[in-house]
Amino acid sequence: MARASLAEQYRATRRLSEALVAPLSDADASLQSMEDASPAKWHLAHTTWFWETFVLREHAPGYHLPHPDWQFLFNSYYEAEGARISRAARGLLSRPTLAEVLDWRAHVDAAIAPLFGDPALADLMALGIAHEQQHIELLLTDIKHALFQNPLGPAMWPDLPSRLPEGPGVGKAAALGWHHHPGGVVGIGHEGAGFAFDNEGPRHRVLLEPFALADRLVTNGEWEQFIADGGYADPRLWLADGWAWVQREQVGAPLYWREDRHFTHQGWQPRDPNAPVTHISHFEADAFATWAGARLPTEFEWEAIAANHDPAGGNQLDGAAPVLPAGSPGLFGDCWQFTRSAYLPYPGFRVAAGAVGEYNGKFMSGQVVLRGASCATVRGHSRATYRNFFYPHQRWQFTGLRLAKDA
Ligand SMILES: [Fe+2]
């Protein structure tokens, strides 16, 4: 099938953002449960701000900003675009209303449509689409965290059946197998045609020692064994920062676990022991790997194996519906996978000129790289070279674990 045109990708992405908020009230869509998470309404507005600021304002002569004072509300972190509301205060915006934000989106969509004919704007359009796809994933994980705060455990999609009875993860998880790699000098990073974020390049050489990477993710059932074996109470398994975090936060299970249930977009549901474990921190992933006699892969080992897998395969987001890891073949889908690699610039990396240069490079401090794609990642968004990144204590994303070992 021919790849969809940029204009078609734009429309599909914008429609999906809006379909995800269809089950939400204005109050739901305005909730902010923590500083790391943003209200669903803010995601809808911020992605629109991005299109208006970097495409329409710069490249649509005569475009009139319908709400100039909203710039202050919906700039995320772009210093070059001036002052903005503090991140922790995004949940205090009862106005503009959800309906007003949706009207603004329609206004911007109409103004953008004629610009897809300009090939000079293709790279910027691809960046805007990828940006909104990233916010679709954040919208899903942020609203899950927000609804989780409600003692009644409301479901975002109460009328849809739970996927648990028919999901491919139900049944026995496959025995763990390994992808073996002989080591050697490998090429890492993006080059050539097709969109990629700046942090995926330049392509460069990396020396790998022989290693093996697990052929599936760690499951809920395996994580239950780790808990039963006292994994959260044994400091020998933990990085020092991780042990301090476990004690300070009184952590004893993945986020959203309660007894044999877990919180999902469909409220509290039974937990499938054969499905991949998710909502774990880097600290937890590292401790589990140590307990299992294995380790986390480096991001380079992961990419060397992933180069032979379909990045659009597995359990990824195809539409506005509940999402849950189920157990995919291949390297992509279900959960983002922790690596032991710090998020750092590749040799020769240069921050792009202009405000868009603030997109990735300035976050290369203190974070770890995750690879793959999750059940909340828009299918087609990720690549073998894609670098996701979070702080090691964070676990409200669909984060999981694939073991590695030295050969
Ligand atoms: Fe953003």
Residues whose N, C-alpha, C, O or C-beta is under 5 A from the ligand:
A	BS01	LIG	S76
